């Protein structure tokens, strides 16, 4: 004869909940963003030249935030080169 106590089902299973969110962004539909992405360069030049060119592209498309970030990167790279005398970038 089996004398084991039966385990209630709620000890085996628990209620699991999750939330699913879909985030959309209007920037993907923005024609300026598409043109910016098509005109950007990602290789072939030194890092400061590449960032300066990409800053000019963003500036010409009136995307000042992106232009600012690229210019900031150029400035930081040039400061780093000056400070370390490392010209490999």
N, CA, C and O atoms as CSV, one atom per row, in Angstrom:
chain,resi,resn,atom,element,x,y,z
A,1,UNK,N,N,0.833,-1.161,0.000
A,1,UNK,CA,C,0.000,0.000,0.000
A,1,UNK,C,C,0.892,1.242,0.000
A,1,UNK,O,O,1.872,1.309,0.742
A,2,UNK,N,N,0.547,2.224,-0.834
A,2,UNK,CA,C,1.323,3.456,-0.967
A,2,UNK,C,C,0.820,4.464,0.049
A,2,UNK,O,O,-0.344,4.864,0.013
A,3,UNK,N,N,1.709,4.882,0.970
A,3,UNK,CA,C,1.315,5.804,2.037
A,3,UNK,C,C,1.751,7.242,1.771
A,3,UNK,O,O,1.623,8.105,2.639
A,4,UNK,N,N,2.270,7.498,0.559
A,4,UNK,CA,C,2.733,8.864,0.276
A,4,UNK,C,C,1.572,9.821,0.163
A,4,UNK,O,O,0.495,9.489,-0.331
A,5,UNK,N,N,1.833,11.021,0.639
A,5,UNK,CA,C,0.840,12.087,0.535
A,5,UNK,C,C,0.865,12.622,-0.887
A,5,UNK,O,O,1.941,12.850,-1.440
A,6,UNK,N,N,-0.270,12.819,-1.474
A,6,UNK,CA,C,-0.305,13.364,-2.828
A,6,UNK,C,C,-0.009,14.867,-2.788
A,6,UNK,O,O,-0.474,15.579,-1.899
A,7,UNK,N,N,0.757,15.325,-3.746
A,7,UNK,CA,C,1.154,16.732,-3.812
A,7,UNK,C,C,0.124,17.494,-4.630
A,7,UNK,O,O,-0.235,17.082,-5.733
A,8,UNK,N,N,-0.352,18.613,-4.080
A,8,UNK,CA,C,-1.314,19.401,-4.846
A,8,UNK,C,C,-0.656,19.969,-6.115
A,8,UNK,O,O,0.549,20.219,-6.141
A,9,UNK,N,N,-1.446,20.162,-7.135
A,9,UNK,CA,C,-0.922,20.640,-8.409
A,9,UNK,C,C,-0.270,22.019,-8.301
A,9,UNK,O,O,0.662,22.314,-9.049
A,10,UNK,N,N,-0.740,22.864,-7.391
A,10,UNK,CA,C,-0.167,24.218,-7.310
A,10,UNK,C,C,1.267,24.209,-6.797
A,10,UNK,O,O,1.950,25.229,-6.892
A,11,UNK,N,N,1.739,23.102,-6.263
A,11,UNK,CA,C,3.133,23.003,-5.870
A,11,UNK,C,C,4.023,22.671,-7.070
A,11,UNK,O,O,5.232,22.899,-7.017
A,12,UNK,N,N,3.467,22.156,-8.109
A,12,UNK,CA,C,4.215,21.830,-9.310
A,12,UNK,C,C,4.211,22.970,-10.330
A,12,UNK,O,O,5.189,23.154,-11.055
A,13,UNK,N,N,3.158,23.709,-10.388
A,13,UNK,CA,C,2.996,24.736,-11.407
A,13,UNK,C,C,2.742,26.089,-10.752
A,13,UNK,O,O,2.165,26.170,-9.668
A,14,UNK,N,N,3.168,27.116,-11.407
A,14,UNK,CA,C,2.867,28.461,-10.940
A,14,UNK,C,C,2.440,29.307,-12.129
A,14,UNK,O,O,2.732,28.984,-13.281
A,15,UNK,N,N,1.766,30.361,-11.836
A,15,UNK,CA,C,1.288,31.253,-12.884
A,15,UNK,C,C,2.438,32.138,-13.343
A,15,UNK,O,O,3.029,32.863,-12.543
A,16,UNK,N,N,2.748,32.079,-14.613
A,16,UNK,CA,C,3.811,32.917,-15.170
A,16,UNK,C,C,3.175,33.989,-16.038
A,16,UNK,O,O,2.267,33.720,-16.825
A,17,UNK,N,N,3.662,35.190,-15.883
A,17,UNK,CA,C,3.165,36.294,-16.689
A,17,UNK,C,C,4.343,36.962,-17.376
A,17,UNK,O,O,5.455,36.995,-16.850
A,18,UNK,N,N,4.082,37.486,-18.546
A,18,UNK,CA,C,5.106,38.266,-19.222
A,18,UNK,C,C,4.429,39.384,-19.988
A,18,UNK,O,O,3.248,39.320,-20.330
A,19,UNK,N,N,5.208,40.391,-20.239
A,19,UNK,CA,C,4.718,41.514,-21.029
A,19,UNK,C,C,5.523,41.567,-22.311
A,19,UNK,O,O,6.739,41.376,-22.302
A,20,UNK,N,N,4.843,41.824,-23.405
A,20,UNK,CA,C,5.499,41.920,-24.698
A,20,UNK,C,C,5.243,43.313,-25.230
A,20,UNK,O,O,4.095,43.738,-25.359
A,21,UNK,N,N,6.311,44.018,-25.536
A,21,UNK,CA,C,6.183,45.372,-26.044
A,21,UNK,C,C,6.774,45.440,-27.443
A,21,UNK,O,O,7.782,44.797,-27.735
A,22,UNK,N,N,6.160,46.198,-28.276
A,22,UNK,CA,C,6.693,46.479,-29.601
A,22,UNK,C,C,6.986,47.961,-29.653
A,22,UNK,O,O,6.090,48.793,-29.515
A,23,UNK,N,N,8.258,48.280,-29.854
A,23,UNK,CA,C,8.662,49.666,-29.940
A,23,UNK,C,C,8.860,50.024,-31.406
A,23,UNK,O,O,9.516,49.302,-32.157
A,24,UNK,N,N,8.302,51.110,-31.781
A,24,UNK,CA,C,8.509,51.590,-33.144
A,24,UNK,C,C,9.136,52.966,-33.077
A,24,UNK,O,O,9.005,53.683,-32.085
A,25,UNK,N,N,9.798,53.307,-34.118
A,25,UNK,CA,C,10.420,54.615,-34.161
A,25,UNK,C,C,10.156,55.251,-35.514
A,25,UNK,O,O,10.199,54.588,-36.550
A,26,UNK,N,N,9.888,56.515,-35.487
A,26,UNK,CA,C,9.600,57.210,-36.727
A,26,UNK,C,C,10.866,57.521,-37.507
A,26,UNK,O,O,10.787,57.856,-38.689
A,27,UNK,N,N,12.040,57.420,-36.875
A,27,UNK,CA,C,13.281,57.756,-37.568
A,27,UNK,C,C,13.538,56.810,-38.737
A,27,UNK,O,O,14.174,57.201,-39.715
A,28,UNK,N,N,13.056,55.584,-38.652
A,28,UNK,CA,C,13.254,54.644,-39.743
A,28,UNK,C,C,12.456,55.024,-40.976
A,28,UNK,O,O,12.800,54.630,-42.091
A,29,UNK,N,N,11.393,55.789,-40.780
A,29,UNK,CA,C,10.563,56.222,-41.894
A,29,UNK,C,C,10.991,57.579,-42.422
A,29,UNK,O,O,10.473,58.046,-43.436
A,30,UNK,N,N,11.922,58.204,-41.747
A,30,UNK,CA,C,12.377,59.529,-42.112
A,30,UNK,C,C,13.289,59.435,-43.330
A,30,UNK,O,O,14.313,58.753,-43.271
A,31,UNK,N,N,12.943,60.108,-44.444
A,31,UNK,CA,C,13.791,60.008,-45.639
A,31,UNK,C,C,15.194,60.562,-45.430
A,31,UNK,O,O,16.129,60.132,-46.104
A,32,UNK,N,N,15.359,61.514,-44.503
A,32,UNK,CA,C,16.683,62.042,-44.217
A,32,UNK,C,C,17.581,60.959,-43.622
A,32,UNK,O,O,18.766,60.881,-43.945
A,33,UNK,N,N,17.016,60.131,-42.758
A,33,UNK,CA,C,17.800,59.060,-42.135
A,33,UNK,C,C,18.261,58.048,-43.169
A,33,UNK,O,O,19.387,57.555,-43.104
A,34,UNK,N,N,17.402,57.740,-44.115
A,34,UNK,CA,C,17.764,56.786,-45.164
A,34,UNK,C,C,18.878,57.370,-46.020
A,34,UNK,O,O,19.855,56.683,-46.320
A,35,UNK,N,N,18.743,58.629,-46.416
A,35,UNK,CA,C,19.781,59.265,-47.226
A,35,UNK,C,C,21.088,59.372,-46.452
A,35,UNK,O,O,22.169,59.169,-47.006
A,36,UNK,N,N,20.979,59.688,-45.183
A,36,UNK,CA,C,22.167,59.781,-44.326
A,36,UNK,C,C,22.889,58.433,-44.297
A,36,UNK,O,O,24.108,58.378,-44.454
A,37,UNK,N,N,22.149,57.367,-44.099
A,37,UNK,CA,C,22.744,56.029,-44.040
A,37,UNK,C,C,23.366,55.637,-45.374
A,37,UNK,O,O,24.410,54.986,-45.404
A,38,UNK,N,N,22.735,56.025,-46.471
A,38,UNK,CA,C,23.277,55.685,-47.783
A,38,UNK,C,C,24.567,56.445,-48.091
A,38,UNK,O,O,25.435,55.924,-48.792
A,39,UNK,N,N,24.704,57.658,-47.582
A,39,UNK,CA,C,25.864,58.492,-47.896
A,39,UNK,C,C,27.025,58.338,-46.911
A,39,UNK,O,O,28.154,58.723,-47.218
A,40,UNK,N,N,26.755,57.785,-45.747
A,40,UNK,CA,C,27.809,57.640,-44.736
A,40,UNK,C,C,28.921,56.739,-45.245
A,40,UNK,O,O,28.689,55.836,-46.049
A,41,UNK,N,N,30.130,56.996,-44.763
A,41,UNK,CA,C,31.238,56.086,-45.015
A,41,UNK,C,C,31.610,55.428,-43.691
A,41,UNK,O,O,31.567,56.065,-42.638
A,42,UNK,N,N,31.968,54.171,-43.750
A,42,UNK,CA,C,32.289,53.424,-42.535
A,42,UNK,C,C,33.704,52.874,-42.548
A,42,UNK,O,O,34.177,52.345,-41.542
A,43,UNK,N,N,34.377,52.994,-43.677
A,43,UNK,CA,C,35.765,52.536,-43.741
A,43,UNK,C,C,36.458,53.206,-44.921
A,43,UNK,O,O,35.834,53.934,-45.692
A,44,UNK,N,N,37.743,52.951,-45.049
A,44,UNK,CA,C,38.481,53.456,-46.184
A,44,UNK,C,C,39.306,54.689,-45.898
A,44,UNK,O,O,40.210,55.012,-46.669
A,45,UNK,N,N,39.026,55.381,-44.821
A,45,UNK,CA,C,39.790,56.565,-44.451
A,45,UNK,C,C,40.190,56.435,-42.991
A,45,UNK,O,O,39.806,55.488,-42.303
A,46,UNK,N,N,40.970,57.406,-42.534
A,46,UNK,CA,C,41.297,57.395,-41.107
A,46,UNK,C,C,40.029,57.714,-40.315
A,46,UNK,O,O,39.082,58.285,-40.856
A,47,UNK,N,N,40.015,57.347,-39.044
A,47,UNK,CA,C,38.831,57.565,-38.212
A,47,UNK,C,C,38.431,59.044,-38.141
A,47,UNK,O,O,37.246,59.344,-38.287
A,48,UNK,N,N,39.364,59.982,-37.924
A,48,UNK,CA,C,38.951,61.391,-37.892
A,48,UNK,C,C,38.378,61.879,-39.223
A,48,UNK,O,O,37.407,62.636,-39.234
A,49,UNK,N,N,38.970,61.453,-40.350
A,49,UNK,CA,C,38.444,61.853,-41.657
A,49,UNK,C,C,37.051,61.281,-41.889
A,49,UNK,O,O,36.167,61.957,-42.416
A,50,UNK,N,N,36.871,60.038,-41.492
A,50,UNK,CA,C,35.581,59.389,-41.653
A,50,UNK,C,C,34.502,60.101,-40.827
A,50,UNK,O,O,33.406,60.363,-41.324
A,51,UNK,N,N,34.815,60.407,-39.580
A,51,UNK,CA,C,33.835,61.074,-38.710
A,51,UNK,C,C,33.541,62.490,-39.197
A,51,UNK,O,O,32.399,62.945,-39.131
A,52,UNK,N,N,34.561,63.185,-39.683
A,52,UNK,CA,C,34.343,64.543,-40.196
A,52,UNK,C,C,33.453,64.515,-41.432
A,52,UNK,O,O,32.566,65.355,-41.576
A,53,UNK,N,N,33.682,63.565,-42.314
A,53,UNK,CA,C,32.830,63.425,-43.512
A,53,UNK,C,C,31.397,63.111,-43.108
A,53,UNK,O,O,30.460,63.692,-43.656
A,54,UNK,N,N,31.215,62.207,-42.165
A,54,UNK,CA,C,29.873,61.859,-41.718
A,54,UNK,C,C,29.199,63.030,-41.011
A,54,UNK,O,O,27.982,63.188,-41.102
A,55,UNK,N,N,29.977,63.850,-40.309
A,55,UNK,CA,C,29.425,65.055,-39.677
A,55,UNK,C,C,28.936,66.030,-40.739
A,55,UNK,O,O,27.878,66.641,-40.590
A,56,UNK,N,N,29.712,66.175,-41.815
A,56,UNK,CA,C,29.298,67.058,-42.912
A,56,UNK,C,C,28.016,66.566,-43.572
A,56,UNK,O,O,27.140,67.362,-43.909
A,57,UNK,N,N,27.909,65.261,-43.755
A,57,UNK,CA,C,26.698,64.690,-44.349
A,57,UNK,C,C,25.495,64.972,-43.462
A,57,UNK,O,O,24.455,65.409,-43.955
A,58,UNK,N,N,25.620,64.730,-42.178
A,58,UNK,CA,C,24.511,64.985,-41.246
A,58,UNK,C,C,24.164,66.471,-41.225
A,58,UNK,O,O,22.989,66.836,-41.177
A,59,UNK,N,N,25.171,67.317,-41.260
A,59,UNK,CA,C,24.933,68.767,-41.269
A,59,UNK,C,C,24.174,69.175,-42.534
A,59,UNK,O,O,23.252,69.989,-42.472
A,60,UNK,N,N,24.563,68.612,-43.677
A,60,UNK,CA,C,23.900,68.958,-44.939
A,60,UNK,C,C,22.449,68.483,-44.969
A,60,UNK,O,O,21.624,69.052,-45.685
A,61,UNK,N,N,22.136,67.448,-44.199
A,61,UNK,CA,C,20.767,66.930,-44.128
A,61,UNK,C,C,19.988,67.523,-42.958
A,61,UNK,O,O,18.868,67.100,-42.669
A,62,UNK,N,N,20.586,68.498,-42.294
A,62,UNK,CA,C,19.950,69.184,-41.164
A,62,UNK,C,C,19.615,68.219,-40.023
A,62,UNK,O,O,18.509,68.231,-39.482
A,63,UNK,N,N,20.590,67.393,-39.676
A,63,UNK,CA,C,20.469,66.494,-38.530
A,63,UNK,C,C,21.576,66.900,-37.551
A,63,UNK,O,O,22.608,66.235,-37.479
A,64,UNK,N,N,21.368,67.985,-36.799
A,64,UNK,CA,C,22.444,68.550,-35.988
A,64,UNK,C,C,22.936,67.636,-34.868
A,64,UNK,O,O,24.116,67.685,-34.521
A,65,UNK,N,N,22.071,66.809,-34.295
A,65,UNK,CA,C,22.501,65.938,-33.212
A,65,UNK,C,C,23.540,64.931,-33.707
A,65,UNK,O,O,24.538,64.686,-33.030
A,66,UNK,N,N,23.313,64.361,-34.861
A,66,UNK,CA,C,24.235,63.375,-35.422
A,66,UNK,C,C,25.532,64.057,-35.842
A,66,UNK,O,O,26.622,63.524,-35.636
A,67,UNK,N,N,25.401,65.228,-36.427
A,67,UNK,CA,C,26.584,65.993,-36.810
A,67,UNK,C,C,27.439,66.320,-35.591
A,67,UNK,O,O,28.664,66.205,-35.635
A,68,UNK,N,N,26.795,66.723,-34.511
A,68,UNK,CA,C,27.507,67.061,-33.277
A,68,UNK,C,C,28.270,65.855,-32.729
A,68,UNK,O,O,29.430,65.981,-32.336
A,69,UNK,N,N,27.630,64.700,-32.702
A,69,UNK,CA,C,28.277,63.489,-32.171
A,69,UNK,C,C,29.504,63.138,-33.005
A,69,UNK,O,O,30.554,62.814,-32.449
A,70,UNK,N,N,29.389,63.197,-34.327
A,70,UNK,CA,C,30.539,62.896,-35.176
A,70,UNK,C,C,31.659,63.902,-34.967
A,70,UNK,O,O,32.828,63.518,-34.935
A,71,UNK,N,N,31.330,65.176,-34.824
A,71,UNK,CA,C,32.347,66.193,-34.571
A,71,UNK,C,C,33.012,65.981,-33.218
A,71,UNK,O,O,34.219,66.171,-33.074
A,72,UNK,N,N,32.225,65.589,-32.239
A,72,UNK,CA,C,32.760,65.313,-30.909
A,72,UNK,C,C,33.755,64.149,-30.961
A,72,UNK,O,O,34.805,64.192,-30.320
A,73,UNK,N,N,33.421,63.123,-31.720
A,73,UNK,CA,C,34.321,61.981,-31.868
A,73,UNK,C,C,35.625,62.430,-32.526
A,73,UNK,O,O,36.708,62.032,-32.097
A,74,UNK,N,N,35.522,63.259,-33.569
A,74,UNK,CA,C,36.724,63.764,-34.242
A,74,UNK,C,C,37.609,64.501,-33.243
A,74,UNK,O,O,38.815,64.262,-33.184
A,75,UNK,N,N,37.020,65.385,-32.467
A,75,UNK,CA,C,37.799,66.154,-31.493
A,75,UNK,C,C,38.470,65.252,-30.469
A,75,UNK,O,O,39.636,65.455,-30.130
A,76,UNK,N,N,37.745,64.261,-29.977
A,76,UNK,CA,C,38.326,63.337,-28.990
A,76,UNK,C,C,39.437,62.503,-29.600
A,76,UNK,O,O,40.443,62.240,-28.940
A,77,UNK,N,N,39.278,62.083,-30.839
A,77,UNK,CA,C,40.334,61.316,-31.496
A,77,UNK,C,C,41.583,62.164,-31.685
A,77,UNK,O,O,42.696,61.689,-31.459
A,78,UNK,N,N,41.407,63.414,-32.097
A,78,UNK,CA,C,42.561,64.275,-32.311
A,78,UNK,C,C,43.269,64.598,-31.001
A,78,UNK,O,O,44.496,64.683,-30.964
A,79,UNK,N,N,42.514,64.777,-29.942
A,79,UNK,CA,C,43.119,64.999,-28.624
A,79,UNK,C,C,43.909,63.771,-28.200
A,79,UNK,O,O,45.013,63.891,-27.669
A,80,UNK,N,N,43.348,62.595,-28.432
A,80,UNK,CA,C,44.018,61.346,-28.075
A,80,UNK,C,C,45.315,61.192,-28.856
A,80,UNK,O,O,46.339,60.808,-28.290
A,81,UNK,N,N,45.281,61.490,-30.166
A,81,UNK,CA,C,46.489,61.384,-30.995
A,81,UNK,C,C,47.551,62.365,-30.484
A,81,UNK,O,O,48.722,62.007,-30.363
A,82,UNK,N,N,47.143,63.585,-30.188
A,82,UNK,CA,C,48.091,64.586,-29.688
A,82,UNK,C,C,48.688,64.154,-28.355
A,82,UNK,O,O,49.887,64.315,-28.132
A,83,UNK,N,N,47.874,63.617,-27.483
A,83,UNK,CA,C,48.331,63.243,-26.133
A,83,UNK,C,C,49.237,62.011,-26.163
A,83,UNK,O,O,50.195,61.925,-25.395
A,84,UNK,N,N,48.943,61.080,-27.029
A,84,UNK,CA,C,49.703,59.820,-27.024
A,84,UNK,C,C,50.757,59.757,-28.118
A,84,UNK,O,O,51.599,58.858,-28.115
A,85,UNK,N,N,50.721,60.683,-29.037
A,85,UNK,CA,C,51.633,60.684,-30.205
A,85,UNK,C,C,51.448,59.419,-31.047
A,85,UNK,O,O,52.346,59.031,-31.794
A,86,UNK,N,N,50.281,58.775,-30.922
A,86,UNK,CA,C,49.976,57.566,-31.665
A,86,UNK,C,C,49.183,57.960,-32.904
A,86,UNK,O,O,48.060,58.447,-32.780
A,87,UNK,N,N,49.731,57.764,-34.076
A,87,UNK,CA,C,49.077,58.198,-35.315
A,87,UNK,C,C,48.455,57.045,-36.088
A,87,UNK,O,O,48.206,57.173,-37.287
A,88,UNK,N,N,48.203,55.934,-35.432
A,88,UNK,CA,C,47.665,54.764,-36.135
A,88,UNK,C,C,46.190,54.887,-36.483
A,88,UNK,O,O,45.692,54.063,-37.249
A,89,UNK,N,N,45.486,55.842,-35.978
A,89,UNK,CA,C,44.053,55.916,-36.247
A,89,UNK,C,C,43.763,56.490,-37.609
A,89,UNK,O,O,42.599,56.620,-37.989
